[in-house]
Amino acid sequence: MDKKELDELVKTGEGYTIEFKESADKSLGKEICAFANASGGKIILGVTDKNKIKGFSLANKTMSQIQDIARNMDPSFYVAVEQIENIAIVYVPKGKDKPYSVGGKTYLRQGANSQRLNRDELIEFFRNCNKISFERQTNSDFNLKDDFDYDKFNSFIDKANISKTLPVNHILKNLNLLTDEKPNNACALLFPHRVTKFFLSADISCVLYSGNSKLSMLDKKEFNADFISNFENALTFILRNIRTSAEIVGVSRVETPEIPKKALREAILNAMIHRDYFVEGRILINIFANKVEIMNPGKLLFDEKELGNISVPRNPILADCMLRAGFVEKIGSGIKRIKELVPDVKFEISSNWFRVVFDRDNQIPVKDTVKNTVKDTVKDTVKLTQNQGKIIEEMRKNPNIIIVELAKLININERNIKNNILKLKEKRIIKRIGSDKCGHWEVLK
């Protein structure tokens, strides 16, 4: 590795296969062990966790200590060490005799962190997980020239605070989205124009029912864009079709969904990150009058009794990318946060499916939801017509909504929608941020 490649690596930031350390401290063994048990990685010495280069001089004694740490692991291991100007790099290969332990403790890399697991848990993980990583398999059908969506990629690196001055291939490589210099399945999931071109069952199916069973369907949507768009669209579909209470706090209107938005986010992301892409079957979201259920194909990789206590991501590259972009607060804590937000949540586990069930208040029929929330909106926004109240409500739920969608939801023609929007703008109740094509709506009152 030369200095230019190293500088670009530092700009990419910490992640699933990159760890920054200011010096070779006592935690180095934990990091080596965690990388060996996962997909390997690089430990950069002389860089802070905020990507600031402080420098580190690799003395012969320190180099020997690092090699001794690896040799004394169980089983014995080997790492390569290199000094590049004022920074040192420890190259940790993917282990061939997993699981490894150091000082009697076993660690596994999860996102940008190394988590301690006991040996039995790791043995169970490696016994149950697929021998071949789905994420790292090259995807011969996915072409960076024709199939890669650069707009979605640029949006992602903005969220992840990755420098746009870095070459695209460099970023993809350091995010583990290239295998043998070719796009892999993780890359094809994250940045396609349409994901079902490459994986028929990688879409998300969302269905709204009128009662407590599947006898009567009110609405159905299938989202088949890229990974992040599918997540955002699925979340919007749920929020649009569950009840929301509203109150005025100071001069602002505060809306609270009947199921906390954070819990829904965690449940959907958990389904997408932990699903088994080798198994046929898509993620299913069903909204009934009495419950919302989110299901994904894929059995647990550990004992059911440990659910919420430990987490072993089936797709760590996807998990790392979602962590970098701020969609996940911490790898492996989603189930625990869902339980904290919704204590009566249910987790149903079968041999090939994982299901999260949120109970709803069954006293108000689903069909009355929109009517009630619109009535609240009209009451809080004086001198508005009912259609204008509905427009405001839909814009609050989905700031990216377009005229065609509003006309369909409110059941009036597009010309009337445009006229009402013009009046709402004149009253300074809403405004358009950005262009008609790429902007979004902002409700001011």
N, C-alpha and C positions, 0 to 999 in steps of 0.2 A: 504493500500500500504506500502511495506517495503522499506528500504533504497536502496536495490539492484534494485528493480523495478523503483524507482525514478531516480536513476543514469542512468539507461537504457533509461528512458523517456527523460531525458535531452540530452543524446547523439543523440537521434532521431531528435531533433531540432523542431523549431516552425512549425506549419502547420494549417490545417483546424480545428482541435480540440485541439490544444496545443498553449498556449500563454505564453511567458516569460516576467516577469516584475521585475525590480530591487527592487521595493517597492510598497506599496499600495497607489499609487498616485490618482489624481482626474480622470484619465482616466479609472479606474477600472470599473465604472458603465457602460461605453460604451462597454467594453469587455464582461461583464456579460450579458448585453442585447443582444449583437450580437450572443453569443453562444446560448442563450435561443431561439432566433428566427431561429437558424439553427439546428444543430444536437447535441448541448451540447458540453462540453469540459472541459479542465482543465487549470486553470491559475496558473502558478508556480511563486511564489514570492521569490526573492533572486537570480535570474539568469538573466544575460544580454542577449540581443538579439543575441549575438555571442556565446551563450552556455557556458559562463563563470560563475561559481558559486561564488557569492559574499556573500550570506547568508542573511537571514531575520528572525528576531525574532518576533513572533506573540504575541503581548500583548493583554490582555483582551479587552482593549479599541479599538484596531484595529479590533479585531474579531467582536465586536459589530457594529462598523462602516460598515464593509463589509455586515453583515446581514441586517443592516438598508438600505443600498443601494438596496439590493434585495427586501426587503419588500416595499420600496417606489416606486418601478417600477410600471408601469401601464400596465396590472394588477399586483397585488402583486406577488412576487416570493420568492423562498427559495433556498439557496445554502448551501453546507456543507464546513467547513474549517478544515484543519488538519495541525499540525506542525510535520515534520519529521526531527529530528536533527536540522540543521541550515537552512532548507527550509520550506516554507509554501505552501500549495496547496488549491486553491479554486475550489471545484467540482461544475460545473454548469450543471444541467440536461437539457435534451431537453425539451423545453417548451410545455405544453399541451394547453395553451390558447393564441396562437400566433394571431397577432403580439404583442410584448412587446415594451414599450418605457421607457426611463429614462430621467428625466428633460424635458419632452415634445419632445424628439428626439428619433427616431427609428433607430436601427443599425442591420446589417445582416453580418454574417461571410462569407467572400469570400476569399478562399485560406488562407494565413497567416495574413490577414488584416480584419479589421472591417469597413464596409462602411455604411455611413449614407444614409438612404432612408426616404422619407416621408411616412406617415402612409397609404395613399391611394395607393401608389406604392406597399407596402408590402401586403396590402389586395388583390390587383389585382394579385400579385404573388401567394399567397396561394390559391386564387380562381381558378387560371388556372393550377397550377402545379399538378402533380399526387399526390393523397393522399398517395400512397405507393411509397417509394423511390426505384427505380429500382436498383440503385447501392448497396444498403444495403441488398437486398434480398439474402438469402443464396442460393448458387448454388449446389444442391445435386449431379449434374453430374461431377462437377469439383473436382478432387482429387489431393491433394498436393504431393502425392507420384508419381502418374503416369502422371498427366496432367500439373503440374507446371514446367515451364521452368526455372531452376535455373541459367542458363547462362544469360538469359535475365534479371532475377532479380538482379544478381550480377552487370551486366552492369548498371542497373538503380541506384542501391545504390552507385555505383562509381560516377555517374553523380550528384546524390543528396548529396554527401559527408556525407553519413551515415556510421557509423563504422561497419566494417565487423565482429567485435568481438561480436556484439549483436546477440541473437538468432533470427532465421528467423521468428518464430511465434510472437516474441515481436515486430519486425519491422512491420510485417503485421498488427498486432493489432493497433499499434500507427499510422499507415497510414490509418486506418479505412477500411482495406481490409478483416477483419474478422467480422462476425456477429454471436454472440453466439458461438464463438470459431471455426466457420467454414468459409471456403472461401466464399465470396459473389460475386455478379456479377461483381463488379469493379475489383476484383482480377482476375476473369476469363477473363476479357477483356484485362488486362494489361500483364499477364504472362502465356498465354497458348502456347502450341506448334503451335496450329492452332485454331484461334478464331471461325471459322465457325462450329467447332465440337459442340459448345455450343450455338452460336447465328448465325442462317443461314444468316441473313442480316447485320452482323457486318463487312463485308468486304468492300473494296472500289473499285468501278468499274471505270476505266480510259479508255477513248476512244479518238482516234485521227481521225479526218475526213479531207478529202482532200479539201473541199470547205466550204461554209457558211451554209450548211444544213447537214442532216444525210443521204444523198443519197449514199455517197461513204465513206466506212470506210477503213482507212489505217492500224490502229493498235488498239489492245484492250488488256488490262491487268486487272486482278482481283487479288487484294492483300488481302490475308486471313490469315496472320500470327498473330502476336500480335499487340497491339495498337501502340507502338512506331515504329515498323518495317513497319506497314502499312502507317503511316504518312510519314516516310522517303522515302519509295518506291513511294508513290503518288507524293511527291515533286520532286523526281528525274525524274519521268515520264513526268511531265510538263516541267521541265527545259530542258530535252532532246529534247522536241518537239516544243519549241518556239525559236525564233531567239535570238542570242547573239552577241553583238558587242564587238570588242576587240581592245585594244590600248596598246602600250608599255609605261609604266610609269617608268622612270629610267631604270632599267635592268629587270623589272618584267612585265609580261603580265597581264593586268587587263581586266576581262571579265564582261560585264554588260548585264543581260537578259533584254529583251524588257519590261517585267513586273518585278518589283523589287522582288528579292527573299524573302525579309522580308515580303512583302505584301502577297505573296503566302503562306508562312509559317503560317502567322496569319489566313488566310482564311481557310486553311485546318484544322488547329487545332481548329478553331472556329466551323467548321462543326462537328468535332469529339467530342468535349467537350459538345456542346450544342444540339446535335441531340437527338431525342426522341427514346429511345431504346424499348419503348412499341409499337411503330408504325412500321408496316412492311414497308420495303423499305430501300435501302442502300444509302450510300453516293455516288454521281455520279460526276465525273469530265469529262467534254466534252471540247475538244480542236478543235475549228474551225479555218478557215483561218482568220476570223474577230474578234474572241473573245475566251476567256476561261471562262467557267462557272463552279462553284463549288456549288453543291446542297446537302442539308441534310434534312431529315424528321424531323419535329418539328416546331410548331408555336412559336411566341414570347411569353414570359411570362409577357410582359408589353406593354404599348401603343407604337405603331410604331413611333410616334413622338419623343420618347425618345431614339431611336436607336443611339448609340454612346455617349449618355450622361450618361445612367445608364446601368448596366449589372447585370442580375441575372442568374448565371449558373444553368442549369438544372441538371448537374452532377458535384457537387462541389468536390467530392472525386477525380474524374479524373482530374479536374482542379487543385486541390492542388498538386497531384502527378506530373503533367506536370510543375507546377511552381517550385517545389522542384528540379526537374531534369534539370532546366534551359531552357526548351523549351518555356516557357511563361515568359515575363518580369514582368508583373503585371496583376493580375486577373482583368478582366473587362475593359481592355483598348485596346483590339484587334481591334474592329471596328474603333475606333478613329485613331489608328496607320495606318490602311489600308487607311483611308481617307487622312491622311497626306502624305502617300507615293504615292497614286494614286488618285488625286482629282476627276477624272471623273469616278471612280468606281461606279457601280450600285448595289443596294440591292433590290431584288424583293421578296416580302413577300406574301405568300398565307396562307390559313387556316391551311395547314399541311406541308408546305415546306418553306425553307429559301434558297435563291439563291444569290450568289455573282458573278457579271459579270465584267470581265476585258476586255476592248476593245483592239484590236490589229490593227497594220498597215496592211491593207488588200491589199497592193500593191505588196507584194512578195508572191507567192504561197507557201503553206506549203512544198511541195515536194522539193523546192529549198533551204530550210533552211540548211539542212546538207551539201549540195554542197557548199554553200556560206561560212559557218563557217569553213569547211575543207580547202577551198581555202585560207582563212585568216591564218589558222594554217600553211599551207605549205609555205606561203609567209614569215611568221615570224620565221620559223624554217628551215634554209637554208639546202639544200642538203638532203631533205627527200623525199621519194616517197609519192604518194598520199595516199596509204594504211597506211603508217606510220603516216601521218598527221591525218588520220581518227582515228587511234588507240589512238593517243595523245588526240584528241578531246574527245573521249568517256571516256578516263581515267580521264580527267578533270571534266567531267560531273558526273561521278560515279567512285570514287576511288576504290570501292569494286567490280567492274565489273570482270567477270571471262572469261576465254578463249572461252568457248562455246557461251557466249553472244556476245563477240566481233566478232566471226566468223559469227554469224547470222546477226548482224547489218551491218557489212562491206561486207558481201556476198563473203567471201573467206574461204577456209577450215582451220581447226584448226592448221594444220602443218604450213601453211603460217603465221598464226597469231603468233605462237611460234617463227618462224624464224625472223619475223620483231621485235618482242619484244626483242629477243636476240641482234639484231643490235642496237636497241634504248638504251639498257643497256650499250653496248660497247661504244656508243657515249656519255654516261653519260647524256642522256636526260630524262630517267626515271629510277626509282629504286623501288624495292619491299621492303615494310616495313612489317616485320613480316613473318609468315609462309605462304605457298601456300594456306592453308585452311582458316586461320583466319586473314591473313594480308590484306594490301591494297596497291594501287599504288600511287607513288608520282611523279609528273612531275616536273623536275628540271629546265627546260628552257621554 
